[in-house]
Amino acid sequence: MKFDCVKVTGKVDYVRSVNPMNGGYKANVSINGSVIPKLQMTNKLYEELEVGENVTLYGIFKNEKDKEKNTGVLYGLANQGGNKFFATSMRFSVPLVILITAAIAAAIMFVVGWCASLFVVAWLFGKEFDGLYTLTTNLAIAEAALVGGFFIWRAWLMVKSTANPEAWPHMDATTLSSRFSKFHK
């Protein structure tokens, strides 16, 4: 779940391979001759993206070593007229989904962790240990809290990052394009 929030400025050469998806589109966008593939955007941002116009794109991009897994989400754009458009609904809906995932992951980890911890505690202290189930439950709660805490931390980073898109670092379109597999360009 590594992602970067960056701004890319340049002239939109084309928007191709547009595929509708739930609530928006996935497209390949060319900025200054560099293709940014698999860019997801809302319907409103797609309608505001004009070919031949100088724009600043505010995007959230995965940064995985495997270039096949990298995708991008267009969070906002500023057109050459100075108008800015943002998908502010994503600011809280994405972290909400991450929080729901955190609850599910913590519940699963509690059950799996309890079973695994039971064997470890029984092996370390013996089956006759008086606090076997208490210690096992406490370990499982700690394991579940760590897993849930990781997801909560990522949700908080998302909320914090989207609070001020103007402060996002600027990235060259060529550098951003190099993160993606040539297959998708």
C-alpha positions in Angstrom: 0.0 0.0 0.0 2.7 2.4 -0.9 1.4 5.5 -2.7 2.6 9.0 -3.6 0.5 12.1 -3.9 2.0 14.2 -6.7 1.2 17.0 -9.1 2.0 16.7 -12.8 1.9 19.8 -15.0 1.8 19.8 -18.8 -0.2 19.8 -22.0 -2.8 17.0 -22.5 -1.9 15.3 -25.8 -4.7 12.7 -25.7 -7.0 10.6 -23.5 -7.4 7.1 -24.9 -8.5 3.6 -24.0 -11.3 5.0 -21.9 -13.1 2.3 -20.0 -16.1 3.0 -17.9 -16.0 1.8 -14.3 -18.2 2.3 -11.3 -18.6 6.1 -10.9 -16.0 7.1 -13.5 -13.5 6.0 -16.1 -10.1 4.4 -16.4 -8.0 5.8 -19.2 -4.5 6.3 -20.6 -3.6 10.0 -20.5 -0.7 11.5 -22.4 1.0 14.6 -20.8 3.8 16.3 -22.7 4.3 13.1 -24.8 4.5 10.8 -21.7 1.7 8.3 -21.2 0.2 7.8 -17.7 -1.7 4.5 -18.1 -4.5 3.1 -15.9 -5.5 6.5 -14.5 -8.8 6.3 -12.7 -11.0 9.4 -12.6 -14.5 10.4 -11.7 -17.0 11.4 -14.3 -16.7 15.1 -13.5 -12.9 15.1 -13.8 -13.1 13.2 -17.1 -15.4 15.9 -18.5 -13.1 18.7 -17.4 -10.0 17.1 -18.9 -9.6 18.7 -22.3 -7.1 17.6 -25.0 -4.6 20.4 -26.0 -5.0 22.3 -22.7 -2.3 22.9 -20.1 -3.3 21.3 -16.9 -2.0 20.4 -13.5 -3.1 16.9 -12.4 -3.3 16.0 -8.7 -2.9 12.3 -8.5 -2.5 9.5 -6.0 -0.2 6.9 -7.6 0.9 3.5 -6.3 4.6 3.0 -6.1 5.3 -0.7 -6.2 8.4 -2.4 -7.5 6.3 -4.5 -9.8 5.3 -2.0 -12.5 2.2 -4.1 -13.5 0.6 -3.4 -10.1 1.0 0.4 -10.3 -2.2 2.4 -10.9 -3.2 6.0 -10.4 -6.2 7.9 -9.2 -6.9 11.4 -10.4 -7.8 13.4 -7.3 -8.1 16.8 -9.0 -7.1 19.0 -11.8 -6.4 22.7 -12.5 -7.1 23.8 -16.0 -5.3 26.6 -17.9 -8.2 29.0 -17.0 -7.2 28.6 -13.3 -10.3 26.6 -12.4 -9.7 23.8 -10.0 -11.8 20.6 -9.7 -11.3 18.0 -7.0 -13.0 14.6 -6.2 -13.5 15.5 -2.6 -15.9 12.6 -2.1 -12.8 10.4 -2.3 -11.2 12.2 0.6 -13.3 10.4 3.2 -14.8 7.5 1.2 -11.5 5.8 0.6 -10.3 6.0 4.2 -13.8 4.7 5.3 -13.3 1.6 3.1 -9.8 1.2 4.6 -11.3 1.4 8.1 -13.9 -1.2 7.2 -11.1 -3.4 5.9 -9.2 -2.8 9.2 -12.2 -4.1 11.2 -12.5 -7.2 9.1 -8.7 -7.8 9.1 -8.5 -7.4 12.9 -11.4 -9.8 13.4 -9.8 -12.4 11.2 -6.5 -11.9 12.8 -8.0 -12.3 16.3 -9.4 -15.7 15.4 -6.3 -17.0 13.5 -4.0 -15.4 16.1 -5.9 -17.0 19.0 -5.5 -20.5 17.4 -1.9 -20.0 16.6 -1.1 -18.4 19.9 -2.8 -21.2 21.8 -0.3 -23.7 20.4 2.7 -21.4 21.1 1.6 -20.6 24.7 0.9 -24.3 25.4 4.3 -25.3 24.0 6.1 -22.6 26.0 4.3 -22.9 29.3 2.7 -26.3 29.1 -0.9 -27.4 28.9 -1.4 -27.3 32.6 -0.6 -23.5 32.8 -3.4 -21.7 34.7 -3.4 -18.6 32.6 -3.3 -20.4 29.3 -6.5 -19.0 27.8 -6.1 -15.6 29.3 -2.6 -15.2 27.9 -3.7 -16.6 24.5 -6.6 -14.2 24.4 -4.4 -11.2 25.3 -1.8 -12.2 22.6 -4.6 -12.5 20.0 -6.0 -9.1 21.0 -2.5 -7.5 20.6 -2.0 -9.2 17.2 -5.4 -8.0 16.0 -4.7 -4.5 17.3 -1.4 -4.4 15.3 -3.1 -5.5 12.1 -6.0 -3.1 12.6 -3.6 -0.3 13.6 -1.7 -0.7 10.3 -4.9 -0.1 8.3 -5.9 2.8 10.5 -2.5 4.4 10.0 -2.9 4.1 6.2 -6.4 5.6 6.3 -5.0 8.5 8.4 -2.2 9.1 5.9 -4.8 9.3 3.1 -6.9 11.9 5.0 -3.8 13.9 5.9 -2.4 13.8 2.4 -5.6 14.9 0.7 -6.0 17.9 3.1 -3.7 20.1 1.1 -3.1 19.1 -2.5 -1.2 22.3 -3.2 1.6 21.1 -0.9 2.1 17.9 -2.9 5.5 17.6 -4.6 5.7 18.2 -8.3 6.8 15.3 -10.6 7.8 15.3 -14.2 5.4 13.4 -16.5 8.2 11.3 -17.9 9.3 10.2 -14.4 5.8 9.3 -13.5 5.3 7.4 -16.7 8.4 5.3 -16.0 6.6 3.8 -13.0 4.3 1.9 -15.3 4.8 -1.2 -17.4 5.4 -0.5 -21.1 2.6 -3.0 -21.8 -0.1 -0.6 -20.7 1.2 2.3 -22.7 
